Amino acid sequence: MTKAKTEEGWKEGCGCLFVIAVIAAISWGAYDGLDSLGWIPHNEETAITAQSSWLVGESKECVSYPPFNQAEAYPLGKPVGYAVALIKCDDGPEHRIKIRFFGRIEQPEYAAVRWKCTRGEDGFTCYELGGIRTEK
């Protein structure tokens, strides 16, 4: 193998790695954007307050309070800003169940996150409505 062929192969390899890196960066940005818009579902086992009178197909506005520092997050075993540790929808008892969320799971910039949760036949689905920013 000649030196020219070796250099040419090395340049082609670097070009391929560059293209892969660009595609990965674009994909990561697209994922974050779609996640922020609430288009990517996340299934999380978490707690939700629900009265027994909550009908299948009924929706309620709910709220969660992400831990805003490590002291609050550590006992949960979750990162700061984990927005789905407990979803408060009414004054019913807490139930631990798998919930499908549309919206970001980690939201450290919010003191509270609003959700629209709907009870289904086999669980709950919650859509992020927005958040209340932390005051610094």
C-alpha angles and dihedrals in degrees: 000000000000126000091245092056091048092052091046092052091048091052092049090050092051090048091053092048090050092052091048091050092051092049091049092050092049091047092050091050092047091050092051091048094049091044091052089052090053096245097123117074122222122195112209132170103227145138124276130177111232133166116221089241092067103119126220107263093022118127129209135184109245137180138212130193113217115212106255099199140032093256090062096039099047098069089051092051088230135113124265108277096028097158102191106056091110127006112202112203104152141339094283125118122282116263122192107220142141110267129188111226128196106198136049117313095206116053110161092164093067131075089197134013123208120218136183105218125191125195113228132187091266104027144311135307119200128194121199113242098180142283145257111240122236116249114233 
